[in-house]
Amino acid sequence: MVVRGTERLGFVAWRQVRPTRTTTYWNMGINLLPEARGQGVGTEAQRQLVHYLFANTTVVRIEADTEAGNIPEQRALEKVGFTREGVLRSIAFRDGQWRDGVRYSILRGEPA
């Protein structure tokens, strides 16, 4: 949960990705209530999650995806230290149209 005091503002989630039998990494995401956006809460929650995952697991890579039009989330990921890797064309269908996504990643040892 993303909280401020006793106020629930949203949540972060992560899942393990296994591209080969011997390799895993994390894919993470965040969902905030509309009234909690634009206040730095999401950036800090994602920074803390990156720190937690690197401190408590052996993975070398964490990735995050967002819609190409979600500029505030892209800025938040970049503030945390993520690097934009590329565009995933027509990755999600929402509100009657296909939308492009953007993939970001951060590697162990990069500043977060």
Phi and psi restraints in degrees (range 20) as a CNS / XPLOR table:
assign (resid 1 and name C) (resid 2 and name N)
       (resid 2 and name CA) (resid 2 and name C) 1.0 -98.5 20.0 2
assign (resid 2 and name N) (resid 2 and name CA)
       (resid 2 and name C) (resid 3 and name N) 1.0 119.2 20.0 2
assign (resid 2 and name C) (resid 3 and name N)
       (resid 3 and name CA) (resid 3 and name C) 1.0 -131.1 20.0 2
assign (resid 3 and name N) (resid 3 and name CA)
       (resid 3 and name C) (resid 4 and name N) 1.0 155.2 20.0 2
assign (resid 3 and name C) (resid 4 and name N)
       (resid 4 and name CA) (resid 4 and name C) 1.0 -131.0 20.0 2
assign (resid 4 and name N) (resid 4 and name CA)
       (resid 4 and name C) (resid 5 and name N) 1.0 109.0 20.0 2
assign (resid 4 and name C) (resid 5 and name N)
       (resid 5 and name CA) (resid 5 and name C) 1.0 66.4 20.0 2
assign (resid 5 and name N) (resid 5 and name CA)
       (resid 5 and name C) (resid 6 and name N) 1.0 -120.6 20.0 2
assign (resid 5 and name C) (resid 6 and name N)
       (resid 6 and name CA) (resid 6 and name C) 1.0 -103.9 20.0 2
assign (resid 6 and name N) (resid 6 and name CA)
       (resid 6 and name C) (resid 7 and name N) 1.0 3.2 20.0 2
assign (resid 6 and name C) (resid 7 and name N)
       (resid 7 and name CA) (resid 7 and name C) 1.0 -85.7 20.0 2
assign (resid 7 and name N) (resid 7 and name CA)
       (resid 7 and name C) (resid 8 and name N) 1.0 124.1 20.0 2
assign (resid 7 and name C) (resid 8 and name N)
       (resid 8 and name CA) (resid 8 and name C) 1.0 -84.6 20.0 2
assign (resid 8 and name N) (resid 8 and name CA)
       (resid 8 and name C) (resid 9 and name N) 1.0 124.4 20.0 2
assign (resid 8 and name C) (resid 9 and name N)
       (resid 9 and name CA) (resid 9 and name C) 1.0 -111.6 20.0 2
assign (resid 9 and name N) (resid 9 and name CA)
       (resid 9 and name C) (resid 10 and name N) 1.0 -15.7 20.0 2
assign (resid 9 and name C) (resid 10 and name N)
       (resid 10 and name CA) (resid 10 and name C) 1.0 159.5 20.0 2
assign (resid 10 and name N) (resid 10 and name CA)
       (resid 10 and name C) (resid 11 and name N) 1.0 -158.1 20.0 2
assign (resid 10 and name C) (resid 11 and name N)
       (resid 11 and name CA) (resid 11 and name C) 1.0 -151.1 20.0 2
assign (resid 11 and name N) (resid 11 and name CA)
       (resid 11 and name C) (resid 12 and name N) 1.0 157.1 20.0 2
assign (resid 11 and name C) (resid 12 and name N)
       (resid 12 and name CA) (resid 12 and name C) 1.0 -112.0 20.0 2
assign (resid 12 and name N) (resid 12 and name CA)
       (resid 12 and name C) (resid 13 and name N) 1.0 153.8 20.0 2
assign (resid 12 and name C) (resid 13 and name N)
       (resid 13 and name CA) (resid 13 and name C) 1.0 -144.1 20.0 2
assign (resid 13 and name N) (resid 13 and name CA)
       (resid 13 and name C) (resid 14 and name N) 1.0 154.9 20.0 2
assign (resid 13 and name C) (resid 14 and name N)
       (resid 14 and name CA) (resid 14 and name C) 1.0 -147.5 20.0 2
assign (resid 14 and name N) (resid 14 and name CA)
       (resid 14 and name C) (resid 15 and name N) 1.0 152.3 20.0 2
assign (resid 14 and name C) (resid 15 and name N)
       (resid 15 and name CA) (resid 15 and name C) 1.0 -139.9 20.0 2
assign (resid 15 and name N) (resid 15 and name CA)
       (resid 15 and name C) (resid 16 and name N) 1.0 150.8 20.0 2
assign (resid 15 and name C) (resid 16 and name N)
       (resid 16 and name CA) (resid 16 and name C) 1.0 -83.5 20.0 2
assign (resid 16 and name N) (resid 16 and name CA)
       (resid 16 and name C) (resid 17 and name N) 1.0 135.8 20.0 2
assign (resid 16 and name C) (resid 17 and name N)
       (resid 17 and name CA) (resid 17 and name C) 1.0 -113.3 20.0 2
assign (resid 17 and name N) (resid 17 and name CA)
       (resid 17 and name C) (resid 18 and name N) 1.0 134.8 20.0 2
assign (resid 17 and name C) (resid 18 and name N)
       (resid 18 and name CA) (resid 18 and name C) 1.0 -122.7 20.0 2
assign (resid 18 and name N) (resid 18 and name CA)
       (resid 18 and name C) (resid 19 and name N) 1.0 88.6 20.0 2
assign (resid 18 and name C) (resid 19 and name N)
       (resid 19 and name CA) (resid 19 and name C) 1.0 -72.3 20.0 2
assign (resid 19 and name N) (resid 19 and name CA)
       (resid 19 and name C) (resid 20 and name N) 1.0 -24.2 20.0 2
assign (resid 19 and name C) (resid 20 and name N)
       (resid 20 and name CA) (resid 20 and name C) 1.0 -138.9 20.0 2
assign (resid 20 and name N) (resid 20 and name CA)
       (resid 20 and name C) (resid 21 and name N) 1.0 172.1 20.0 2
assign (resid 20 and name C) (resid 21 and name N)
       (resid 21 and name CA) (resid 21 and name C) 1.0 -60.9 20.0 2
assign (resid 21 and name N) (resid 21 and name CA)
       (resid 21 and name C) (resid 22 and name N) 1.0 -27.7 20.0 2
assign (resid 21 and name C) (resid 22 and name N)
       (resid 22 and name CA) (resid 22 and name C) 1.0 -112.6 20.0 2
assign (resid 22 and name N) (resid 22 and name CA)
       (resid 22 and name C) (resid 23 and name N) 1.0 6.4 20.0 2
assign (resid 22 and name C) (resid 23 and name N)
       (resid 23 and name CA) (resid 23 and name C) 1.0 -128.3 20.0 2
assign (resid 23 and name N) (resid 23 and name CA)
       (resid 23 and name C) (resid 24 and name N) 1.0 136.0 20.0 2
assign (resid 23 and name C) (resid 24 and name N)
       (resid 24 and name CA) (resid 24 and name C) 1.0 -137.1 20.0 2
assign (resid 24 and name N) (resid 24 and name CA)
       (resid 24 and name C) (resid 25 and name N) 1.0 157.0 20.0 2
assign (resid 24 and name C) (resid 25 and name N)
       (resid 25 and name CA) (resid 25 and name C) 1.0 -150.6 20.0 2
assign (resid 25 and name N) (resid 25 and name CA)
       (resid 25 and name C) (resid 26 and name N) 1.0 174.1 20.0 2
assign (resid 25 and name C) (resid 26 and name N)
       (resid 26 and name CA) (resid 26 and name C) 1.0 -105.5 20.0 2
assign (resid 26 and name N) (resid 26 and name CA)
       (resid 26 and name C) (resid 27 and name N) 1.0 143.9 20.0 2
assign (resid 26 and name C) (resid 27 and name N)
       (resid 27 and name CA) (resid 27 and name C) 1.0 -116.3 20.0 2
assign (resid 27 and name N) (resid 27 and name CA)
       (resid 27 and name C) (resid 28 and name N) 1.0 127.0 20.0 2
assign (resid 27 and name C) (resid 28 and name N)
       (resid 28 and name CA) (resid 28 and name C) 1.0 -122.9 20.0 2
assign (resid 28 and name N) (resid 28 and name CA)
       (resid 28 and name C) (resid 29 and name N) 1.0 159.1 20.0 2
assign (resid 28 and name C) (resid 29 and name N)
       (resid 29 and name CA) (resid 29 and name C) 1.0 -153.1 20.0 2
assign (resid 29 and name N) (resid 29 and name CA)
       (resid 29 and name C) (resid 30 and name N) 1.0 170.9 20.0 2
assign (resid 29 and name C) (resid 30 and name N)
       (resid 30 and name CA) (resid 30 and name C) 1.0 -142.0 20.0 2
assign (resid 30 and name N) (resid 30 and name CA)
       (resid 30 and name C) (resid 31 and name N) 1.0 148.9 20.0 2
assign (resid 30 and name C) (resid 31 and name N)
       (resid 31 and name CA) (resid 31 and name C) 1.0 -138.7 20.0 2
assign (resid 31 and name N) (resid 31 and name CA)
       (resid 31 and name C) (resid 32 and name N) 1.0 118.2 20.0 2
assign (resid 31 and name C) (resid 32 and name N)
       (resid 32 and name CA) (resid 32 and name C) 1.0 -114.2 20.0 2
assign (resid 32 and name N) (resid 32 and name CA)
       (resid 32 and name C) (resid 33 and name N) 1.0 150.0 20.0 2
assign (resid 32 and name C) (resid 33 and name N)
       (resid 33 and name CA) (resid 33 and name C) 1.0 -63.0 20.0 2
assign (resid 33 and name N) (resid 33 and name CA)
       (resid 33 and name C) (resid 34 and name N) 1.0 145.5 20.0 2
assign (resid 33 and name C) (resid 34 and name N)
       (resid 34 and name CA) (resid 34 and name C) 1.0 -52.3 20.0 2
assign (resid 34 and name N) (resid 34 and name CA)
       (resid 34 and name C) (resid 35 and name N) 1.0 -38.8 20.0 2
assign (resid 34 and name C) (resid 35 and name N)
       (resid 35 and name CA) (resid 35 and name C) 1.0 -72.0 20.0 2
assign (resid 35 and name N) (resid 35 and name CA)
       (resid 35 and name C) (resid 36 and name N) 1.0 -11.2 20.0 2
assign (resid 35 and name C) (resid 36 and name N)
       (resid 36 and name CA) (resid 36 and name C) 1.0 -96.2 20.0 2
assign (resid 36 and name N) (resid 36 and name CA)
       (resid 36 and name C) (resid 37 and name N) 1.0 -6.9 20.0 2
assign (resid 36 and name C) (resid 37 and name N)
       (resid 37 and name CA) (resid 37 and name C) 1.0 -78.9 20.0 2
assign (resid 37 and name N) (resid 37 and name CA)
       (resid 37 and name C) (resid 38 and name N) 1.0 153.3 20.0 2
assign (resid 37 and name C) (resid 38 and name N)
       (resid 38 and name CA) (resid 38 and name C) 1.0 78.5 20.0 2
assign (resid 38 and name N) (resid 38 and name CA)
       (resid 38 and name C) (resid 39 and name N) 1.0 13.9 20.0 2
assign (resid 38 and name C) (resid 39 and name N)
       (resid 39 and name CA) (resid 39 and name C) 1.0 -116.9 20.0 2
assign (resid 39 and name N) (resid 39 and name CA)
       (resid 39 and name C) (resid 40 and name N) 1.0 5.6 20.0 2
assign (resid 39 and name C) (resid 40 and name N)
       (resid 40 and name CA) (resid 40 and name C) 1.0 84.7 20.0 2
assign (resid 40 and name N) (resid 40 and name CA)
       (resid 40 and name C) (resid 41 and name N) 1.0 -2.7 20.0 2
assign (resid 40 and name C) (resid 41 and name N)
       (resid 41 and name CA) (resid 41 and name C) 1.0 -65.1 20.0 2
assign (resid 41 and name N) (resid 41 and name CA)
       (resid 41 and name C) (resid 42 and name N) 1.0 -44.1 20.0 2
assign (resid 41 and name C) (resid 42 and name N)
       (resid 42 and name CA) (resid 42 and name C) 1.0 -66.1 20.0 2
assign (resid 42 and name N) (resid 42 and name CA)
       (resid 42 and name C) (resid 43 and name N) 1.0 -41.7 20.0 2
assign (resid 42 and name C) (resid 43 and name N)
       (resid 43 and name CA) (resid 43 and name C) 1.0 -58.9 20.0 2
assign (resid 43 and name N) (resid 43 and name CA)
       (resid 43 and name C) (resid 44 and name N) 1.0 -47.4 20.0 2
assign (resid 43 and name C) (resid 44 and name N)
       (resid 44 and name CA) (resid 44 and name C) 1.0 -65.7 20.0 2
assign (resid 44 and name N) (resid 44 and name CA)
       (resid 44 and name C) (resid 45 and name N) 1.0 -40.1 20.0 2
assign (resid 44 and name C) (resid 45 and name N)
       (resid 45 and name CA) (resid 45 and name C) 1.0 -62.3 20.0 2
assign (resid 45 and name N) (resid 45 and name CA)
       (resid 45 and name C) (resid 46 and name N) 1.0 -42.3 20.0 2
assign (resid 45 and name C) (resid 46 and name N)
       (resid 46 and name CA) (resid 46 and name C) 1.0 -69.5 20.0 2
assign (resid 46 and name N) (resid 46 and name CA)
       (resid 46 and name C) (resid 47 and name N) 1.0 -37.2 20.0 2
assign (resid 46 and name C) (resid 47 and name N)
       (resid 47 and name CA) (resid 47 and name C) 1.0 -61.0 20.0 2
assign (resid 47 and name N) (resid 47 and name CA)
       (resid 47 and name C) (resid 48 and name N) 1.0 -45.0 20.0 2
assign (resid 47 and name C) (resid 48 and name N)
       (resid 48 and name CA) (resid 48 and name C) 1.0 -66.0 20.0 2
assign (resid 48 and name N) (resid 48 and name CA)
       (resid 48 and name C) (resid 49 and name N) 1.0 -37.3 20.0 2
assign (resid 48 and name C) (resid 49 and name N)
       (resid 49 and name CA) (resid 49 and name C) 1.0 -66.4 20.0 2
assign (resid 49 and name N) (resid 49 and name CA)
       (resid 49 and name C) (resid 50 and name N) 1.0 -42.7 20.0 2
assign (resid 49 and name C) (resid 50 and name N)
       (resid 50 and name CA) (resid 50 and name C) 1.0 -58.6 20.0 2
assign (resid 50 and name N) (resid 50 and name CA)
       (resid 50 and name C) (resid 51 and name N) 1.0 -47.6 20.0 2
assign (resid 50 and name C) (resid 51 and name N)
       (resid 51 and name CA) (resid 51 and name C) 1.0 -58.0 20.0 2
assign (resid 51 and name N) (resid 51 and name CA)
       (resid 51 and name C) (resid 52 and name N) 1.0 -46.6 20.0 2
assign (resid 51 and name C) (resid 52 and name N)
       (resid 52 and name CA) (resid 52 and name C) 1.0 -60.5 20.0 2
assign (resid 52 and name N) (resid 52 and name CA)
       (resid 52 and name C) (resid 53 and name N) 1.0 -47.6 20.0 2
assign (resid 52 and name C) (resid 53 and name N)
       (resid 53 and name CA) (resid 53 and name C) 1.0 -65.7 20.0 2
assign (resid 53 and name N) (resid 53 and name CA)
       (resid 53 and name C) (resid 54 and name N) 1.0 -40.6 20.0 2
assign (resid 53 and name C) (resid 54 and name N)
       (resid 54 and name CA) (resid 54 and name C) 1.0 -70.9 20.0 2
assign (resid 54 and name N) (resid 54 and name CA)
       (resid 54 and name C) (resid 55 and name N) 1.0 -34.4 20.0 2
assign (resid 54 and name C) (resid 55 and name N)
       (resid 55 and name CA) (resid 55 and name C) 1.0 -73.6 20.0 2
assign (resid 55 and name N) (resid 55 and name CA)
       (resid 55 and name C) (resid 56 and name N) 1.0 -27.3 20.0 2
assign (resid 55 and name C) (resid 56 and name N)
       (resid 56 and name CA) (resid 56 and name C) 1.0 -115.0 20.0 2
assign (resid 56 and name N) (resid 56 and name CA)
       (resid 56 and name C) (resid 57 and name N) 1.0 1.9 20.0 2
assign (resid 56 and name C) (resid 57 and name N)
       (resid 57 and name CA) (resid 57 and name C) 1.0 -137.6 20.0 2
assign (resid 57 and name N) (resid 57 and name CA)
       (resid 57 and name C) (resid 58 and name N) 1.0 171.4 20.0 2
assign (resid 57 and name C) (resid 58 and name N)
       (resid 58 and name CA) (resid 58 and name C) 1.0 -101.2 20.0 2
assign (resid 58 and name N) (resid 58 and name CA)
       (resid 58 and name C) (resid 59 and name N) 1.0 7.8 20.0 2
assign (resid 58 and name C) (resid 59 and name N)
       (resid 59 and name CA) (resid 59 and name C) 1.0 -63.9 20.0 2
assign (resid 59 and name N) (resid 59 and name CA)
       (resid 59 and name C) (resid 60 and name N) 1.0 155.8 20.0 2
assign (resid 59 and name C) (resid 60 and name N)
       (resid 60 and name CA) (resid 60 and name C) 1.0 -105.4 20.0 2
assign (resid 60 and name N) (resid 60 and name CA)
       (resid 60 and name C) (resid 61 and name N) 1.0 -17.1 20.0 2
assign (resid 60 and name C) (resid 61 and name N)
       (resid 61 and name CA) (resid 61 and name C) 1.0 -133.0 20.0 2
assign (resid 61 and name N) (resid 61 and name CA)
       (resid 61 and name C) (resid 62 and name N) 1.0 138.7 20.0 2
assign (resid 61 and name C) (resid 62 and name N)
       (resid 62 and name CA) (resid 62 and name C) 1.0 -128.1 20.0 2
assign (resid 62 and name N) (resid 62 and name CA)
       (resid 62 and name C) (resid 63 and name N) 1.0 134.1 20.0 2
assign (resid 62 and name C) (resid 63 and name N)
       (resid 63 and name CA) (resid 63 and name C) 1.0 -123.1 20.0 2
assign (resid 63 and name N) (resid 63 and name CA)
       (resid 63 and name C) (resid 64 and name N) 1.0 160.3 20.0 2
assign (resid 63 and name C) (resid 64 and name N)
       (resid 64 and name CA) (resid 64 and name C) 1.0 -145.4 20.0 2
assign (resid 64 and name N) (resid 64 and name CA)
       (resid 64 and name C) (resid 65 and name N) 1.0 142.6 20.0 2
assign (resid 64 and name C) (resid 65 and name N)
       (resid 65 and name CA) (resid 65 and name C) 1.0 -120.4 20.0 2
assign (resid 65 and name N) (resid 65 and name CA)
       (resid 65 and name C) (resid 66 and name N) 1.0 148.5 20.0 2
assign (resid 65 and name C) (resid 66 and name N)
       (resid 66 and name CA) (resid 66 and name C) 1.0 -149.2 20.0 2
assign (resid 66 and name N) (resid 66 and name CA)
       (resid 66 and name C) (resid 67 and name N) 1.0 164.4 20.0 2
assign (resid 66 and name C) (resid 67 and name N)
       (resid 67 and name CA) (resid 67 and name C) 1.0 -68.8 20.0 2
assign (resid 67 and name N) (resid 67 and name CA)
       (resid 67 and name C) (resid 68 and name N) 1.0 147.2 20.0 2
assign (resid 67 and name C) (resid 68 and name N)
       (resid 68 and name CA) (resid 68 and name C) 1.0 -59.4 20.0 2
assign (resid 68 and name N) (resid 68 and name CA)
       (resid 68 and name C) (resid 69 and name N) 1.0 -29.5 20.0 2
assign (resid 68 and name C) (resid 69 and name N)
       (resid 69 and name CA) (resid 69 and name C) 1.0 -83.3 20.0 2
assign (resid 69 and name N) (resid 69 and name CA)
       (resid 69 and name C) (resid 70 and name N) 1.0 -4.9 20.0 2
assign (resid 69 and name C) (resid 70 and name N)
       (resid 70 and name CA) (resid 70 and name C) 1.0 -90.0 20.0 2
assign (resid 70 and name N) (resid 70 and name CA)
       (resid 70 and name C) (resid 71 and name N) 1.0 72.8 20.0 2
assign (resid 70 and name C) (resid 71 and name N)
       (resid 71 and name CA) (resid 71 and name C) 1.0 -62.1 20.0 2
assign (resid 71 and name N) (resid 71 and name CA)
       (resid 71 and name C) (resid 72 and name N) 1.0 -41.7 20.0 2
assign (resid 71 and name C) (resid 72 and name N)
       (resid 72 and name CA) (resid 72 and name C) 1.0 -58.0 20.0 2
assign (resid 72 and name N) (resid 72 and name CA)
       (resid 72 and name C) (resid 73 and name N) 1.0 -40.0 20.0 2
assign (resid 72 and name C) (resid 73 and name N)
       (resid 73 and name CA) (resid 73 and name C) 1.0 -68.6 20.0 2
assign (resid 73 and name N) (resid 73 and name CA)
       (resid 73 and name C) (resid 74 and name N) 1.0 -37.5 20.0 2
assign (resid 73 and name C) (resid 74 and name N)
       (resid 74 and name CA) (resid 74 and name C) 1.0 -62.0 20.0 2
assign (resid 74 and name N) (resid 74 and name CA)
       (resid 74 and name C) (resid 75 and name N) 1.0 -42.4 20.0 2
assign (resid 74 and name C) (resid 75 and name N)
       (resid 75 and name CA) (resid 75 and name C) 1.0 -63.0 20.0 2
assign (resid 75 and name N) (resid 75 and name CA)
       (resid 75 and name C) (resid 76 and name N) 1.0 -41.6 20.0 2
assign (resid 75 and name C) (resid 76 and name N)
       (resid 76 and name CA) (resid 76 and name C) 1.0 -61.6 20.0 2
assign (resid 76 and name N) (resid 76 and name CA)
       (resid 76 and name C) (resid 77 and name N) 1.0 -45.3 20.0 2
assign (resid 76 and name C) (resid 77 and name N)
       (resid 77 and name CA) (resid 77 and name C) 1.0 -62.2 20.0 2
assign (resid 77 and name N) (resid 77 and name CA)
       (resid 77 and name C) (resid 78 and name N) 1.0 -40.8 20.0 2
assign (resid 77 and name C) (resid 78 and name N)
       (resid 78 and name CA) (resid 78 and name C) 1.0 -66.1 20.0 2
assign (resid 78 and name N) (resid 78 and name CA)
       (resid 78 and name C) (resid 79 and name N) 1.0 -36.0 20.0 2
assign (resid 78 and name C) (resid 79 and name N)
       (resid 79 and name CA) (resid 79 and name C) 1.0 -63.4 20.0 2
assign (resid 79 and name N) (resid 79 and name CA)
       (resid 79 and name C) (resid 80 and name N) 1.0 -34.1 20.0 2
assign (resid 79 and name C) (resid 80 and name N)
       (resid 80 and name CA) (resid 80 and name C) 1.0 -73.0 20.0 2
assign (resid 80 and name N) (resid 80 and name CA)
       (resid 80 and name C) (resid 81 and name N) 1.0 -22.7 20.0 2
assign (resid 80 and name C) (resid 81 and name N)
       (resid 81 and name CA) (resid 81 and name C) 1.0 118.7 20.0 2
assign (resid 81 and name N) (resid 81 and name CA)
       (resid 81 and name C) (resid 82 and name N) 1.0 3.4 20.0 2
assign (resid 81 and name C) (resid 82 and name N)
       (resid 82 and name CA) (resid 82 and name C) 1.0 -70.5 20.0 2
assign (resid 82 and name N) (resid 82 and name CA)
       (resid 82 and name C) (resid 83 and name N) 1.0 150.5 20.0 2
assign (resid 82 and name C) (resid 83 and name N)
       (resid 83 and name CA) (resid 83 and name C) 1.0 -111.2 20.0 2
assign (resid 83 and name N) (resid 83 and name CA)
       (resid 83 and name C) (resid 84 and name N) 1.0 132.4 20.0 2
assign (resid 83 and name C) (resid 84 and name N)
       (resid 84 and name CA) (resid 84 and name C) 1.0 -69.7 20.0 2
assign (resid 84 and name N) (resid 84 and name CA)
       (resid 84 and name C) (resid 85 and name N) 1.0 126.1 20.0 2
assign (resid 84 and name C) (resid 85 and name N)
       (resid 85 and name CA) (resid 85 and name C) 1.0 -100.2 20.0 2
assign (resid 85 and name N) (resid 85 and name CA)
       (resid 85 and name C) (resid 86 and name N) 1.0 -34.0 20.0 2
assign (resid 85 and name C) (resid 86 and name N)
       (resid 86 and name CA) (resid 86 and name C) 1.0 164.9 20.0 2
assign (resid 86 and name N) (resid 86 and name CA)
       (resid 86 and name C) (resid 87 and name N) 1.0 179.0 20.0 2
assign (resid 86 and name C) (resid 87 and name N)
       (resid 87 and name CA) (resid 87 and name C) 1.0 -102.4 20.0 2
assign (resid 87 and name N) (resid 87 and name CA)
       (resid 87 and name C) (resid 88 and name N) 1.0 134.7 20.0 2
assign (resid 87 and name C) (resid 88 and name N)
       (resid 88 and name CA) (resid 88 and name C) 1.0 -103.3 20.0 2
assign (resid 88 and name N) (resid 88 and name CA)
       (resid 88 and name C) (resid 89 and name N) 1.0 105.5 20.0 2
assign (resid 88 and name C) (resid 89 and name N)
       (resid 89 and name CA) (resid 89 and name C) 1.0 -72.4 20.0 2
assign (resid 89 and name N) (resid 89 and name CA)
       (resid 89 and name C) (resid 90 and name N) 1.0 135.3 20.0 2
assign (resid 89 and name C) (resid 90 and name N)
       (resid 90 and name CA) (resid 90 and name C) 1.0 46.4 20.0 2
assign (resid 90 and name N) (resid 90 and name CA)
       (resid 90 and name C) (resid 91 and name N) 1.0 52.3 20.0 2
assign (resid 90 and name C) (resid 91 and name N)
       (resid 91 and name CA) (resid 91 and name C) 1.0 -85.7 20.0 2
assign (resid 91 and name N) (resid 91 and name CA)
       (resid 91 and name C) (resid 92 and name N) 1.0 -24.9 20.0 2
assign (resid 91 and name C) (resid 92 and name N)
       (resid 92 and name CA) (resid 92 and name C) 1.0 -138.4 20.0 2
assign (resid 92 and name N) (resid 92 and name CA)
       (resid 92 and name C) (resid 93 and name N) 1.0 142.3 20.0 2
assign (resid 92 and name C) (resid 93 and name N)
       (resid 93 and name CA) (resid 93 and name C) 1.0 -105.3 20.0 2
assign (resid 93 and name N) (resid 93 and name CA)
       (resid 93 and name C) (resid 94 and name N) 1.0 117.0 20.0 2
assign (resid 93 and name C) (resid 94 and name N)
       (resid 94 and name CA) (resid 94 and name C) 1.0 -145.9 20.0 2
assign (resid 94 and name N) (resid 94 and name CA)
       (resid 94 and name C) (resid 95 and name N) 1.0 140.1 20.0 2
assign (resid 94 and name C) (resid 95 and name N)
       (resid 95 and name CA) (resid 95 and name C) 1.0 52.8 20.0 2
assign (resid 95 and name N) (resid 95 and name CA)
       (resid 95 and name C) (resid 96 and name N) 1.0 41.1 20.0 2
assign (resid 95 and name C) (resid 96 and name N)
       (resid 96 and name CA) (resid 96 and name C) 1.0 81.0 20.0 2
assign (resid 96 and name N) (resid 96 and name CA)
       (resid 96 and name C) (resid 97 and name N) 1.0 8.8 20.0 2
assign (resid 96 and name C) (resid 97 and name N)
       (resid 97 and name CA) (resid 97 and name C) 1.0 -148.2 20.0 2
assign (resid 97 and name N) (resid 97 and name CA)
       (resid 97 and name C) (resid 98 and name N) 1.0 155.3 20.0 2
assign (resid 97 and name C) (resid 98 and name N)
       (resid 98 and name CA) (resid 98 and name C) 1.0 -78.0 20.0 2
assign (resid 98 and name N) (resid 98 and name CA)
       (resid 98 and name C) (resid 99 and name N) 1.0 139.7 20.0 2
assign (resid 98 and name C) (resid 99 and name N)
       (resid 99 and name CA) (resid 99 and name C) 1.0 -125.9 20.0 2
assign (resid 99 and name N) (resid 99 and name CA)
       (resid 99 and name C) (resid 100 and name N) 1.0 142.7 20.0 2
assign (resid 99 and name C) (resid 100 and name N)
       (resid 100 and name CA) (resid 100 and name C) 1.0 -78.7 20.0 2
assign (resid 100 and name N) (resid 100 and name CA)
       (resid 100 and name C) (resid 101 and name N) 1.0 152.5 20.0 2
assign (resid 100 and name C) (resid 101 and name N)
       (resid 101 and name CA) (resid 101 and name C) 1.0 -117.6 20.0 2
assign (resid 101 and name N) (resid 101 and name CA)
       (resid 101 and name C) (resid 102 and name N) 1.0 166.0 20.0 2
assign (resid 101 and name C) (resid 102 and name N)
       (resid 102 and name CA) (resid 102 and name C) 1.0 -127.4 20.0 2
assign (resid 102 and name N) (resid 102 and name CA)
       (resid 102 and name C) (resid 103 and name N) 1.0 132.4 20.0 2
assign (resid 102 and name C) (resid 103 and name N)
       (resid 103 and name CA) (resid 103 and name C) 1.0 -104.0 20.0 2
assign (resid 103 and name N) (resid 103 and name CA)
       (resid 103 and name C) (resid 104 and name N) 1.0 135.9 20.0 2
assign (resid 103 and name C) (resid 104 and name N)
       (resid 104 and name CA) (resid 104 and name C) 1.0 -124.0 20.0 2
assign (resid 104 and name N) (resid 104 and name CA)
       (resid 104 and name C) (resid 105 and name N) 1.0 155.6 20.0 2
assign (resid 104 and name C) (resid 105 and name N)
       (resid 105 and name CA) (resid 105 and name C) 1.0 -147.3 20.0 2
assign (resid 105 and name N) (resid 105 and name CA)
       (resid 105 and name C) (resid 106 and name N) 1.0 158.1 20.0 2
assign (resid 105 and name C) (resid 106 and name N)
       (resid 106 and name CA) (resid 106 and name C) 1.0 -135.3 20.0 2
assign (resid 106 and name N) (resid 106 and name CA)
       (resid 106 and name C) (resid 107 and name N) 1.0 140.4 20.0 2
assign (resid 106 and name C) (resid 107 and name N)
       (resid 107 and name CA) (resid 107 and name C) 1.0 -110.3 20.0 2
assign (resid 107 and name N) (resid 107 and name CA)
       (resid 107 and name C) (resid 108 and name N) 1.0 150.0 20.0 2
assign (resid 107 and name C) (resid 108 and name N)
       (resid 108 and name CA) (resid 108 and name C) 1.0 -52.8 20.0 2
assign (resid 108 and name N) (resid 108 and name CA)
       (resid 108 and name C) (resid 109 and name N) 1.0 134.3 20.0 2
assign (resid 108 and name C) (resid 109 and name N)
       (resid 109 and name CA) (resid 109 and name C) 1.0 95.5 20.0 2
assign (resid 109 and name N) (resid 109 and name CA)
       (resid 109 and name C) (resid 110 and name N) 1.0 -17.2 20.0 2
assign (resid 109 and name C) (resid 110 and name N)
       (resid 110 and name CA) (resid 110 and name C) 1.0 -78.8 20.0 2
assign (resid 110 and name N) (resid 110 and name CA)
       (resid 110 and name C) (resid 111 and name N) 1.0 148.1 20.0 2
assign (resid 110 and name C) (resid 111 and name N)
       (resid 111 and name CA) (resid 111 and name C) 1.0 -64.7 20.0 2
assign (resid 111 and name N) (resid 111 and name CA)
       (resid 111 and name C) (resid 112 and name N) 1.0 133.8 20.0 2
